[in-house]
Each structure stands twice: as C-alpha cells, then as structure tokens.
Amino acid sequence: MNGKILETVEDYSAGYMPENVMCSFRELASRHRSGLITESMYYDSVSVVMNEISDEIMNGFNTMLCDDFEMKDCLFSRHFLSRLLARFSESVMDFMMARIRRLFYQCCKHGRERGRDDGIVLVVNPVQRELITIFVC
C-alpha cells in the first residue's frame, strides 16, 4: 500500500511547492483559524501567494496532478489550486481528487460548465478541459 494514501491536500502540495509558499500559506491559515483575518481576506491572500509561484513550478505541479490522479489533458487554473488548498487543506488528497476527477469528467462529457456532487461544486471550461474553481455547496 502506498504510504501517501492518507496524505492531506496540504501535505501533497508541500511535496512540490516551494517552502516559502507553504510557510506563507500556513501562516495565513493560522491567522484565519484564530479569527485574525476574514474568510474572504484569507482566500484572496492565498490567491496572491499562489500567483507569485513561477509558471514553471505551476506547470510541473499541474503535470504531477494529472499523472498522479489519472486526469489526462486536464488543466488546473491557479485559482482552482488556491481554492483547493485554502478550502480543503486538511482533506485526504486521494479522496478529494477522486471526487474532483469524477465530477470533472461528467462536466466534460456533457459540456457543462458547472457540476455539483458530493458536497462540492466545480466550475469547468469543458472545451479547454480546465478546472476553474472549486467550492463547497
């Protein structure tokens, strides 16, 4: 059995993202949990941190996600990745990606830009095969 099967979204991301990015994320998450910043400030701040990551690193992370979770030719927008990390950091990565993959392929198959299932909502560009964002319903 893979020793990483119960790895969280945060731990999975930390395995690829630069250390300074993960430190910034963890600091923001700590401030959010303690009530020092609002939820909208938290999401906006995580997006700012993710936008500072080089295209090279983001492309590599996208490729790794596609390979690890069998999502061929899928694009993960920066916004999607920042929301995934901000909203689901403590979720088990394998479980989250199985849900995301199933819903993503349903959206692409039927040409829908939005899909809802199992407590999550995905916004997708089915033509470009891009995940735009994710949120809880």
Order of alpha helices (4+ residues) and beta strands (2+ residues): alpha-alpha-alpha-alpha-beta-alpha-alpha-beta-beta-beta
